[in-house]
Amino acid sequence: KIFMNTLKYLQSNEFLLDVDLWRLFANLEELNKISLSFLKTFFETVKEHVSKSYSPMDFSSILRKFFQGDLCQTHEIYCLNYTSAVFYLENLRQREDFGIYLKQWCEQNEQCKRLHLPELLVTPLHRLTRYPLLLNNIWKRSTDETEKGFIWSLKEKVDKSIRDLEGKVKWLDNFQKFRQLQEVIIWPQVWDRDKRFFVPECLKQSLREKSSENILSSANRLLVHEGRLTLAESTRLLDVYLFLFNDFLLITKIKRNKKKYGGSDTSFIPVCPSLTPELHSFIREGGFCTVLDQPIPLDRLILKNVDPIHVTVFSLRNAFLIQHENRYRQCIAVFLLQAQTETAKKTWMSQIETAISNYTTQHETKKSTAFCFPAKSSEI
C-alpha cells in the first residue's frame, strides 16, 4: 500500500503519469479491503468466544460469507495479473525516474522492512495457498459433524480453485514467454537460408512463408530447454542458441542488431521475466536469433554422443551430434554442437532424450486411441 499510495500521490503532482496503476497493482485495494474484513470478523468471533467463557463458536457463517463470496475471487484476479505485473515492473525499473520513486520514496520507509516491491507483490499469492491450511485446522478442531462436513467441502473447493488458478497462471506465463520469443526469433525466407534456391524477385511475394512466425503460437507447445551452444562448421565455430520444444528442436544463429527494436536505444525493451537470464541479457543488448535451418521434429531427430577419442583428434570439447532425417529416414542435415562444460552437454543430451521419449509416448497413445474400434453392437 505504501508503494501504491506513494505512486498515486506522485501522479496527483504530475509525476510518472504514464505508469499504469492497474497493470502494476491490479485489484490490490479491493483485495486488502476484503482480506482485512475477513480477518476482523474472524478474530472478533474468537474474542467473543474467549470473553464468554469459551462458548461455542459459529465459524460456518463466517466461512460461508467469505469463502463462498468474494475472498477467493479477488485473490484469483490479482494472481492472474501477477505475471504481467512482474513483467511490467521489470521494464519500469530500467527508468531513472521510476528508480527514484522505488528507492527514495518507498524502500526507505521503515514499514517496508527493507523489502523491495517484487518481494511484496508476491505476498497475496502466498496468502491464498494458506487458506486451505486454515480451513483444515478449523476442521480438525470442530466437534459438530455437520459443521465438519461443510468445512471439509469448503476446503476441497478452495483447493480445486487453487489448482485451476495454477493452470491458468502457467498458461498465461507460457503465453507471455512465447509472445516474447516471436519478437526475438527471426525466420528468414528459404532463399535467404540456402543460396541454392533461386527465386526471381517477381515470384518472391507469392512464395513468402507467412506461417513461420505463427509456429510458436500453438497453445499446446511448451519450451522444454534452451541455451547457448557452439556449432562446429567446416571453417569456423558459430555461436548458436537452441530452443527445445515438446515437439521440435530449433537451432538459431545469435545476432546483434541495435536497430531490431526501431533504434539504437535498447534500454527499455520489454522482456518477459520468465525467460532465462542469458536470453534476458542478450535481448537487452539488442540481440536476436535467426533460424539457421528448418525446425527438427523430435520423431525425425537422431542424437549421438561424440566419442572421447575424437575430442583429442579434432579438438572437439563436450561435443554431441544432432542428425535430422526426413520421412524416408534419409539424413538431410547434421549439426555438430559443443557445450561449454561436460555437465552442460549431459544436461542437453538428457533433455533431448526425455523430450523425444515423451513425444513418442504421447503420439503412440494417440494412434492406439484412434485405431481403437468400438465393440460390435449386439443388434447387428
Secondary structure, 3 states (H helix, E strand, C coil): CHHHHHHHHHHHCCCCCCCCHHHHHCCHHHHHHHHHHHHHHHHHHHHHHHHCCCCCCCHHHHHHHHHCCCHHHHHHHHHHHHHHHHHHHHHHCCCHHHHHHHHHHHHCCHHHCCCCHHHHHCHHHHHHHHHHHHHHHHHHHCCCHHHHHHHHHHHHHHHHHHHHHHHHHHHHHHHHHHHHHHHHEECCCHHHHCCCCCCCHHHHHHHCCCCHHHHHHCCCCCEEEEEEEEEECCCCEEEEEEEEECCEEEEEEEEECCCCCCCCCCCCCCCCCCCCHHHHHHHHCCEEEEECCCCEEHHHEEEEECCHHHHHHCCCCCEEEEEEECCCCCEEEEEEEECCCHHHHHHHHHHHHHHHHHHHHHHHHHHHHHCCCCCCCCCC
